[in-house]
Amino acid sequence: MPAKSKSQQQAAGIALAAKRGKKKSGELKGASRSMYESMDEKELRELAETRTQDKPDHVGD
């Protein structure tokens, strides 16, 4: 499932870093925190790997 926006891709990357132990999960907030809690590493990786070249900054842009 590819990310729909650049901000969604970025939040998934931050949540993925926390899942892998490279970032403290207590530092997460907003979308990255909810992604961290509700998605597994495979789902986060799929979102984080999305190319953002033709994506809007935010959904609805």
mmCIF file of the N, C-alpha and C atoms, coordinates in Angstrom:
data_MODEL
# 
_entry.id   MODEL 
# 
loop_
_atom_site.group_PDB 
_atom_site.id 
_atom_site.type_symbol 
_atom_site.label_atom_id 
_atom_site.label_alt_id 
_atom_site.label_comp_id 
_atom_site.label_asym_id 
_atom_site.label_entity_id 
_atom_site.label_seq_id 
_atom_site.pdbx_PDB_ins_code 
_atom_site.Cartn_x 
_atom_site.Cartn_y 
_atom_site.Cartn_z 
_atom_site.occupancy 
_atom_site.B_iso_or_equiv 
_atom_site.pdbx_formal_charge 
_atom_site.auth_seq_id 
_atom_site.auth_comp_id 
_atom_site.auth_asym_id 
_atom_site.auth_atom_id 
_atom_site.pdbx_PDB_model_num 
ATOM 1   N N  . MET A 1 1  ? 0.850  -1.168 0.000  1.00 0.00 ? 1  MET A N  1 
ATOM 2   C CA . MET A 1 1  ? 0.000  0.000  0.000  1.00 0.00 ? 1  MET A CA 1 
ATOM 3   C C  . MET A 1 1  ? 0.899  1.235  0.000  1.00 0.00 ? 1  MET A C  1 
ATOM 4   N N  . PRO A 1 2  ? 0.951  1.948  -1.083 1.00 0.00 ? 2  PRO A N  1 
ATOM 5   C CA . PRO A 1 2  ? 1.814  3.133  -1.166 1.00 0.00 ? 2  PRO A CA 1 
ATOM 6   C C  . PRO A 1 2  ? 1.231  4.315  -0.402 1.00 0.00 ? 2  PRO A C  1 
ATOM 7   N N  . ALA A 1 3  ? 2.118  5.186  0.049  1.00 0.00 ? 3  ALA A N  1 
ATOM 8   C CA . ALA A 1 3  ? 1.689  6.399  0.751  1.00 0.00 ? 3  ALA A CA 1 
ATOM 9   C C  . ALA A 1 3  ? 0.948  7.310  -0.215 1.00 0.00 ? 3  ALA A C  1 
ATOM 10  N N  . LYS A 1 4  ? -0.007 8.059  0.307  1.00 0.00 ? 4  LYS A N  1 
ATOM 11  C CA . LYS A 1 4  ? -0.794 8.966  -0.516 1.00 0.00 ? 4  LYS A CA 1 
ATOM 12  C C  . LYS A 1 4  ? -0.208 10.377 -0.541 1.00 0.00 ? 4  LYS A C  1 
ATOM 13  N N  . SER A 1 5  ? 0.730  10.680 0.371  1.00 0.00 ? 5  SER A N  1 
ATOM 14  C CA . SER A 1 5  ? 1.325  12.014 0.416  1.00 0.00 ? 5  SER A CA 1 
ATOM 15  C C  . SER A 1 5  ? 2.742  11.940 0.975  1.00 0.00 ? 5  SER A C  1 
ATOM 16  N N  . LYS A 1 6  ? 3.484  13.028 0.793  1.00 0.00 ? 6  LYS A N  1 
ATOM 17  C CA . LYS A 1 6  ? 4.847  13.102 1.315  1.00 0.00 ? 6  LYS A CA 1 
ATOM 18  C C  . LYS A 1 6  ? 4.849  13.041 2.839  1.00 0.00 ? 6  LYS A C  1 
ATOM 19  N N  . SER A 1 7  ? 3.880  13.694 3.476  1.00 0.00 ? 7  SER A N  1 
ATOM 20  C CA . SER A 1 7  ? 3.836  13.697 4.936  1.00 0.00 ? 7  SER A CA 1 
ATOM 21  C C  . SER A 1 7  ? 3.517  12.306 5.484  1.00 0.00 ? 7  SER A C  1 
ATOM 22  N N  . GLN A 1 8  ? 2.676  11.542 4.799  1.00 0.00 ? 8  GLN A N  1 
ATOM 23  C CA . GLN A 1 8  ? 2.370  10.181 5.229  1.00 0.00 ? 8  GLN A CA 1 
ATOM 24  C C  . GLN A 1 8  ? 3.611  9.298  5.094  1.00 0.00 ? 8  GLN A C  1 
ATOM 25  N N  . GLN A 1 9  ? 4.359  9.465  4.022  1.00 0.00 ? 9  GLN A N  1 
ATOM 26  C CA . GLN A 1 9  ? 5.579  8.695  3.806  1.00 0.00 ? 9  GLN A CA 1 
ATOM 27  C C  . GLN A 1 9  ? 6.608  9.024  4.883  1.00 0.00 ? 9  GLN A C  1 
ATOM 28  N N  . GLN A 1 10 ? 6.728  10.290 5.229  1.00 0.00 ? 10 GLN A N  1 
ATOM 29  C CA . GLN A 1 10 ? 7.686  10.719 6.246  1.00 0.00 ? 10 GLN A CA 1 
ATOM 30  C C  . GLN A 1 10 ? 7.297  10.171 7.623  1.00 0.00 ? 10 GLN A C  1 
ATOM 31  N N  . ALA A 1 11 ? 6.030  10.233 7.973  1.00 0.00 ? 11 ALA A N  1 
ATOM 32  C CA . ALA A 1 11 ? 5.563  9.709  9.257  1.00 0.00 ? 11 ALA A CA 1 
ATOM 33  C C  . ALA A 1 11 ? 5.821  8.208  9.350  1.00 0.00 ? 11 ALA A C  1 
ATOM 34  N N  . ALA A 1 12 ? 5.617  7.495  8.253  1.00 0.00 ? 12 ALA A N  1 
ATOM 35  C CA . ALA A 1 12 ? 5.877  6.053  8.239  1.00 0.00 ? 12 ALA A CA 1 
ATOM 36  C C  . ALA A 1 12 ? 7.361  5.771  8.433  1.00 0.00 ? 12 ALA A C  1 
ATOM 37  N N  . GLY A 1 13 ? 8.216  6.586  7.837  1.00 0.00 ? 13 GLY A N  1 
ATOM 38  C CA . GLY A 1 13 ? 9.655  6.413  8.010  1.00 0.00 ? 13 GLY A CA 1 
ATOM 39  C C  . GLY A 1 13 ? 10.088 6.614  9.449  1.00 0.00 ? 13 GLY A C  1 
ATOM 40  N N  . ILE A 1 14 ? 9.516  7.599  10.115 1.00 0.00 ? 14 ILE A N  1 
ATOM 41  C CA . ILE A 1 14 ? 9.836  7.861  11.520 1.00 0.00 ? 14 ILE A CA 1 
ATOM 42  C C  . ILE A 1 14 ? 9.341  6.714  12.396 1.00 0.00 ? 14 ILE A C  1 
ATOM 43  N N  . ALA A 1 15 ? 8.121  6.237  12.141 1.00 0.00 ? 15 ALA A N  1 
ATOM 44  C CA . ALA A 1 15 ? 7.569  5.116  12.900 1.00 0.00 ? 15 ALA A CA 1 
ATOM 45  C C  . ALA A 1 15 ? 8.391  3.852  12.672 1.00 0.00 ? 15 ALA A C  1 
ATOM 46  N N  . LEU A 1 16 ? 8.851  3.641  11.456 1.00 0.00 ? 16 LEU A N  1 
ATOM 47  C CA . LEU A 1 16 ? 9.679  2.482  11.137 1.00 0.00 ? 16 LEU A CA 1 
ATOM 48  C C  . LEU A 1 16 ? 11.006 2.543  11.888 1.00 0.00 ? 16 LEU A C  1 
ATOM 49  N N  . ALA A 1 17 ? 11.604 3.720  11.962 1.00 0.00 ? 17 ALA A N  1 
ATOM 50  C CA . ALA A 1 17 ? 12.855 3.881  12.710 1.00 0.00 ? 17 ALA A CA 1 
ATOM 51  C C  . ALA A 1 17 ? 12.647 3.523  14.180 1.00 0.00 ? 17 ALA A C  1 
ATOM 52  N N  . ALA A 1 18 ? 11.511 3.896  14.737 1.00 0.00 ? 18 ALA A N  1 
ATOM 53  C CA . ALA A 1 18 ? 11.211 3.557  16.128 1.00 0.00 ? 18 ALA A CA 1 
ATOM 54  C C  . ALA A 1 18 ? 11.009 2.054  16.291 1.00 0.00 ? 18 ALA A C  1 
ATOM 55  N N  . LYS A 1 19 ? 10.328 1.420  15.340 1.00 0.00 ? 19 LYS A N  1 
ATOM 56  C CA . LYS A 1 19 ? 10.120 -0.037 15.394 1.00 0.00 ? 19 LYS A CA 1 
ATOM 57  C C  . LYS A 1 19 ? 11.456 -0.769 15.381 1.00 0.00 ? 19 LYS A C  1 
ATOM 58  N N  . ARG A 1 20 ? 12.406 -0.223 14.647 1.00 0.00 ? 20 ARG A N  1 
ATOM 59  C CA . ARG A 1 20 ? 13.722 -0.859 14.524 1.00 0.00 ? 20 ARG A CA 1 
ATOM 60  C C  . ARG A 1 20 ? 14.663 -0.473 15.657 1.00 0.00 ? 20 ARG A C  1 
ATOM 61  N N  . GLY A 1 21 ? 14.209 0.394  16.563 1.00 0.00 ? 21 GLY A N  1 
ATOM 62  C CA . GLY A 1 21 ? 15.016 0.777  17.715 1.00 0.00 ? 21 GLY A CA 1 
ATOM 63  C C  . GLY A 1 21 ? 15.992 1.904  17.455 1.00 0.00 ? 21 GLY A C  1 
ATOM 64  N N  . LYS A 1 22 ? 15.891 2.570  16.323 1.00 0.00 ? 22 LYS A N  1 
ATOM 65  C CA . LYS A 1 22 ? 16.801 3.661  15.990 1.00 0.00 ? 22 LYS A CA 1 
ATOM 66  C C  . LYS A 1 22 ? 16.304 5.001  16.527 1.00 0.00 ? 22 LYS A C  1 
ATOM 67  N N  . LYS A 1 23 ? 15.065 5.032  16.993 1.00 0.00 ? 23 LYS A N  1 
ATOM 68  C CA . LYS A 1 23 ? 14.463 6.238  17.562 1.00 0.00 ? 23 LYS A CA 1 
ATOM 69  C C  . LYS A 1 23 ? 13.618 5.790  18.744 1.00 0.00 ? 23 LYS A C  1 
ATOM 70  N N  . LYS A 1 24 ? 13.579 6.596  19.792 1.00 0.00 ? 24 LYS A N  1 
ATOM 71  C CA . LYS A 1 24 ? 12.798 6.242  20.971 1.00 0.00 ? 24 LYS A CA 1 
ATOM 72  C C  . LYS A 1 24 ? 11.309 6.403  20.677 1.00 0.00 ? 24 LYS A C  1 
ATOM 73  N N  . SER A 1 25 ? 10.536 5.383  21.011 1.00 0.00 ? 25 SER A N  1 
ATOM 74  C CA . SER A 1 25 ? 9.097  5.436  20.729 1.00 0.00 ? 25 SER A CA 1 
ATOM 75  C C  . SER A 1 25 ? 8.400  6.512  21.555 1.00 0.00 ? 25 SER A C  1 
ATOM 76  N N  . GLY A 1 26 ? 8.958  6.900  22.680 1.00 0.00 ? 26 GLY A N  1 
ATOM 77  C CA . GLY A 1 26 ? 8.379  7.954  23.500 1.00 0.00 ? 26 GLY A CA 1 
ATOM 78  C C  . GLY A 1 26 ? 8.462  9.322  22.859 1.00 0.00 ? 26 GLY A C  1 
ATOM 79  N N  . GLU A 1 27 ? 9.326  9.484  21.863 1.00 0.00 ? 27 GLU A N  1 
ATOM 80  C CA . GLU A 1 27 ? 9.486  10.763 21.172 1.00 0.00 ? 27 GLU A CA 1 
ATOM 81  C C  . GLU A 1 27 ? 8.477  10.941 20.037 1.00 0.00 ? 27 GLU A C  1 
ATOM 82  N N  . LEU A 1 28 ? 7.749  9.890  19.694 1.00 0.00 ? 28 LEU A N  1 
ATOM 83  C CA . LEU A 1 28 ? 6.801  9.957  18.584 1.00 0.00 ? 28 LEU A CA 1 
ATOM 84  C C  . LEU A 1 28 ? 5.549  10.719 18.978 1.00 0.00 ? 28 LEU A C  1 
ATOM 85  N N  . LYS A 1 29 ? 4.974  11.427 18.009 1.00 0.00 ? 29 LYS A N  1 
ATOM 86  C CA . LYS A 1 29 ? 3.687  12.079 18.233 1.00 0.00 ? 29 LYS A CA 1 
ATOM 87  C C  . LYS A 1 29 ? 2.900  12.115 16.935 1.00 0.00 ? 29 LYS A C  1 
ATOM 88  N N  . GLY A 1 30 ? 1.622  12.357 17.053 1.00 0.00 ? 30 GLY A N  1 
ATOM 89  C CA . GLY A 1 30 ? 0.766  12.487 15.879 1.00 0.00 ? 30 GLY A CA 1 
ATOM 90  C C  . GLY A 1 30 ? 0.664  11.212 15.064 1.00 0.00 ? 30 GLY A C  1 
ATOM 91  N N  . ALA A 1 31 ? 0.759  11.382 13.750 1.00 0.00 ? 31 ALA A N  1 
ATOM 92  C CA . ALA A 1 31 ? 0.571  10.268 12.819 1.00 0.00 ? 31 ALA A CA 1 
ATOM 93  C C  . ALA A 1 31 ? 1.624  9.182  13.005 1.00 0.00 ? 31 ALA A C  1 
ATOM 94  N N  . SER A 1 32 ? 2.871  9.578  13.262 1.00 0.00 ? 32 SER A N  1 
ATOM 95  C CA . SER A 1 32 ? 3.917  8.563  13.412 1.00 0.00 ? 32 SER A CA 1 
ATOM 96  C C  . SER A 1 32 ? 3.664  7.690  14.636 1.00 0.00 ? 32 SER A C  1 
ATOM 97  N N  . ARG A 1 33 ? 3.126  8.269  15.718 1.00 0.00 ? 33 ARG A N  1 
ATOM 98  C CA . ARG A 1 33 ? 2.816  7.487  16.909 1.00 0.00 ? 33 ARG A CA 1 
ATOM 99  C C  . ARG A 1 33 ? 1.695  6.488  16.636 1.00 0.00 ? 33 ARG A C  1 
ATOM 100 N N  . SER A 1 34 ? 0.639  6.935  15.980 1.00 0.00 ? 34 SER A N  1 
ATOM 101 C CA . SER A 1 34 ? -0.472 6.016  15.708 1.00 0.00 ? 34 SER A CA 1 
ATOM 102 C C  . SER A 1 34 ? -0.053 4.927  14.723 1.00 0.00 ? 34 SER A C  1 
ATOM 103 N N  . MET A 1 35 ? 0.791  5.264  13.750 1.00 0.00 ? 35 MET A N  1 
ATOM 104 C CA . MET A 1 35 ? 1.305  4.250  12.828 1.00 0.00 ? 35 MET A CA 1 
ATOM 105 C C  . MET A 1 35 ? 2.165  3.237  13.577 1.00 0.00 ? 35 MET A C  1 
ATOM 106 N N  . TYR A 1 36 ? 3.020  3.717  14.475 1.00 0.00 ? 36 TYR A N  1 
ATOM 107 C CA . TYR A 1 36 ? 3.894  2.852  15.265 1.00 0.00 ? 36 TYR A CA 1 
ATOM 108 C C  . TYR A 1 36 ? 3.072  1.838  16.059 1.00 0.00 ? 36 TYR A C  1 
ATOM 109 N N  . GLU A 1 37 ? 1.972  2.304  16.635 1.00 0.00 ? 37 GLU A N  1 
ATOM 110 C CA . GLU A 1 37 ? 1.154  1.447  17.487 1.00 0.00 ? 37 GLU A CA 1 
ATOM 111 C C  . GLU A 1 37 ? 0.261  0.487  16.703 1.00 0.00 ? 37 GLU A C  1 
ATOM 112 N N  . SER A 1 38 ? -0.146 0.861  15.495 1.00 0.00 ? 38 SER A N  1 
ATOM 113 C CA . SER A 1 38 ? -1.149 0.057  14.796 1.00 0.00 ? 38 SER A CA 1 
ATOM 114 C C  . SER A 1 38 ? -0.634 -0.748 13.602 1.00 0.00 ? 38 SER A C  1 
ATOM 115 N N  . MET A 1 39 ? 0.602  -0.522 13.176 1.00 0.00 ? 39 MET A N  1 
ATOM 116 C CA . MET A 1 39 ? 1.103  -1.199 11.974 1.00 0.00 ? 39 MET A CA 1 
ATOM 117 C C  . MET A 1 39 ? 2.332  -2.036 12.304 1.00 0.00 ? 39 MET A C  1 
ATOM 118 N N  . ASP A 1 40 ? 2.519  -3.110 11.537 1.00 0.00 ? 40 ASP A N  1 
ATOM 119 C CA . ASP A 1 40 ? 3.729  -3.896 11.729 1.00 0.00 ? 40 ASP A CA 1 
ATOM 120 C C  . ASP A 1 40 ? 4.851  -3.337 10.841 1.00 0.00 ? 40 ASP A C  1 
ATOM 121 N N  . GLU A 1 41 ? 6.043  -3.886 11.008 1.00 0.00 ? 41 GLU A N  1 
ATOM 122 C CA . GLU A 1 41 ? 7.213  -3.354 10.304 1.00 0.00 ? 41 GLU A CA 1 
ATOM 123 C C  . GLU A 1 41 ? 7.069  -3.451 8.784  1.00 0.00 ? 41 GLU A C  1 
ATOM 124 N N  . LYS A 1 42 ? 6.469  -4.529 8.298  1.00 0.00 ? 42 LYS A N  1 
ATOM 125 C CA . LYS A 1 42 ? 6.294  -4.694 6.845  1.00 0.00 ? 42 LYS A CA 1 
ATOM 126 C C  . LYS A 1 42 ? 5.398  -3.596 6.270  1.00 0.00 ? 42 LYS A C  1 
ATOM 127 N N  . GLU A 1 43 ? 4.292  -3.313 6.934  1.00 0.00 ? 43 GLU A N  1 
ATOM 128 C CA . GLU A 1 43 ? 3.379  -2.265 6.462  1.00 0.00 ? 43 GLU A CA 1 
ATOM 129 C C  . GLU A 1 43 ? 4.062  -0.899 6.474  1.00 0.00 ? 43 GLU A C  1 
ATOM 130 N N  . LEU A 1 44 ? 4.805  -0.621 7.540  1.00 0.00 ? 44 LEU A N  1 
ATOM 131 C CA . LEU A 1 44 ? 5.510  0.658  7.634  1.00 0.00 ? 44 LEU A CA 1 
ATOM 132 C C  . LEU A 1 44 ? 6.561  0.781  6.536  1.00 0.00 ? 44 LEU A C  1 
ATOM 133 N N  . ARG A 1 45 ? 7.274  -0.313 6.275  1.00 0.00 ? 45 ARG A N  1 
ATOM 134 C CA . ARG A 1 45 ? 8.305  -0.288 5.234  1.00 0.00 ? 45 ARG A CA 1 
ATOM 135 C C  . ARG A 1 45 ? 7.690  0.009  3.868  1.00 0.00 ? 45 ARG A C  1 
ATOM 136 N N  . GLU A 1 46 ? 6.537  -0.599 3.573  1.00 0.00 ? 46 GLU A N  1 
ATOM 137 C CA . GLU A 1 46 ? 5.866  -0.349 2.290  1.00 0.00 ? 46 GLU A CA 1 
ATOM 138 C C  . GLU A 1 46 ? 5.487  1.124  2.137  1.00 0.00 ? 46 GLU A C  1 
ATOM 139 N N  . LEU A 1 47 ? 4.993  1.736  3.200  1.00 0.00 ? 47 LEU A N  1 
ATOM 140 C CA . LEU A 1 47 ? 4.643  3.159  3.144  1.00 0.00 ? 47 LEU A CA 1 
ATOM 141 C C  . LEU A 1 47 ? 5.894  4.027  3.032  1.00 0.00 ? 47 LEU A C  1 
ATOM 142 N N  . ALA A 1 48 ? 6.908  3.693  3.816  1.00 0.00 ? 48 ALA A N  1 
ATOM 143 C CA . ALA A 1 48 ? 8.121  4.510  3.853  1.00 0.00 ? 48 ALA A CA 1 
ATOM 144 C C  . ALA A 1 48 ? 8.902  4.443  2.543  1.00 0.00 ? 48 ALA A C  1 
ATOM 145 N N  . GLU A 1 49 ? 8.785  3.345  1.807  1.00 0.00 ? 49 GLU A N  1 
ATOM 146 C CA . GLU A 1 49 ? 9.525  3.191  0.554  1.00 0.00 ? 49 GLU A CA 1 
ATOM 147 C C  . GLU A 1 49 ? 8.848  3.870  -0.636 1.00 0.00 ? 49 GLU A C  1 
ATOM 148 N N  . THR A 1 50 ? 7.672  4.426  -0.437 1.00 0.00 ? 50 THR A N  1 
ATOM 149 C CA . THR A 1 50 ? 6.930  5.073  -1.518 1.00 0.00 ? 50 THR A CA 1 
ATOM 150 C C  . THR A 1 50 ? 7.721  6.242  -2.097 1.00 0.00 ? 50 THR A C  1 
ATOM 151 N N  . ARG A 1 51 ? 7.801  6.293  -3.415 1.00 0.00 ? 51 ARG A N  1 
ATOM 152 C CA . ARG A 1 51 ? 8.439  7.441  -4.072 1.00 0.00 ? 51 ARG A CA 1 
ATOM 153 C C  . ARG A 1 51 ? 7.520  8.644  -3.924 1.00 0.00 ? 51 ARG A C  1 
ATOM 154 N N  . THR A 1 52 ? 8.080  9.780  -3.594 1.00 0.00 ? 52 THR A N  1 
ATOM 155 C CA . THR A 1 52 ? 7.257  10.962 -3.313 1.00 0.00 ? 52 THR A CA 1 
ATOM 156 C C  . THR A 1 52 ? 7.318  12.013 -4.407 1.00 0.00 ? 52 THR A C  1 
ATOM 157 N N  . GLN A 1 53 ? 7.969  11.718 -5.492 1.00 0.00 ? 53 GLN A N  1 
ATOM 158 C CA . GLN A 1 53 ? 8.174  12.703 -6.548 1.00 0.00 ? 53 GLN A CA 1 
ATOM 159 C C  . GLN A 1 53 ? 6.870  13.341 -7.033 1.00 0.00 ? 53 GLN A C  1 
ATOM 160 N N  . ASP A 1 54 ? 5.849  12.564 -7.267 1.00 0.00 ? 54 ASP A N  1 
ATOM 161 C CA . ASP A 1 54 ? 4.590  13.103 -7.792 1.00 0.00 ? 54 ASP A CA 1 
ATOM 162 C C  . ASP A 1 54 ? 3.482  13.139 -6.746 1.00 0.00 ? 54 ASP A C  1 
ATOM 163 N N  . LYS A 1 55 ? 3.840  13.064 -5.479 1.00 0.00 ? 55 LYS A N  1 
ATOM 164 C CA . LYS A 1 55 ? 2.851  13.059 -4.405 1.00 0.00 ? 55 LYS A CA 1 
ATOM 165 C C  . LYS A 1 55 ? 2.657  14.474 -3.858 1.00 0.00 ? 55 LYS A C  1 
ATOM 166 N N  . PRO A 1 56 ? 1.440  14.785 -3.389 1.00 0.00 ? 56 PRO A N  1 
ATOM 167 C CA . PRO A 1 56 ? 1.219  16.086 -2.750 1.00 0.00 ? 56 PRO A CA 1 
ATOM 168 C C  . PRO A 1 56 ? 1.883  16.112 -1.374 1.00 0.00 ? 56 PRO A C  1 
ATOM 169 N N  . ASP A 1 57 ? 2.123  17.305 -0.838 1.00 0.00 ? 57 ASP A N  1 
ATOM 170 C CA . ASP A 1 57 ? 2.710  17.408 0.497  1.00 0.00 ? 57 ASP A CA 1 
ATOM 171 C C  . ASP A 1 57 ? 1.778  16.811 1.549  1.00 0.00 ? 57 ASP A C  1 
ATOM 172 N N  . HIS A 1 58 ? 0.492  17.078 1.403  1.00 0.00 ? 58 HIS A N  1 
ATOM 173 C CA . HIS A 1 58 ? -0.527 16.564 2.312  1.00 0.00 ? 58 HIS A CA 1 
ATOM 174 C C  . HIS A 1 58 ? -1.695 16.060 1.479  1.00 0.00 ? 58 HIS A C  1 
ATOM 175 N N  . VAL A 1 59 ? -2.428 15.098 2.011  1.00 0.00 ? 59 VAL A N  1 
ATOM 176 C CA . VAL A 1 59 ? -3.608 14.600 1.308  1.00 0.00 ? 59 VAL A CA 1 
ATOM 177 C C  . VAL A 1 59 ? -4.615 15.734 1.205  1.00 0.00 ? 59 VAL A C  1 
ATOM 178 N N  . GLY A 1 60 ? -5.182 15.913 0.044  1.00 0.00 ? 60 GLY A N  1 
ATOM 179 C CA . GLY A 1 60 ? -6.140 16.983 -0.189 1.00 0.00 ? 60 GLY A CA 1 
ATOM 180 C C  . GLY A 1 60 ? -5.529 18.170 -0.906 1.00 0.00 ? 60 GLY A C  1 
ATOM 181 N N  . ASP A 1 61 ? -4.194 18.189 -1.060 1.00 0.00 ? 61 ASP A N  1 
ATOM 182 C CA . ASP A 1 61 ? -3.520 19.282 -1.788 1.00 0.00 ? 61 ASP A CA 1 
ATOM 183 C C  . ASP A 1 61 ? -3.657 19.091 -3.279 1.00 0.00 ? 61 ASP A C  1 
# 
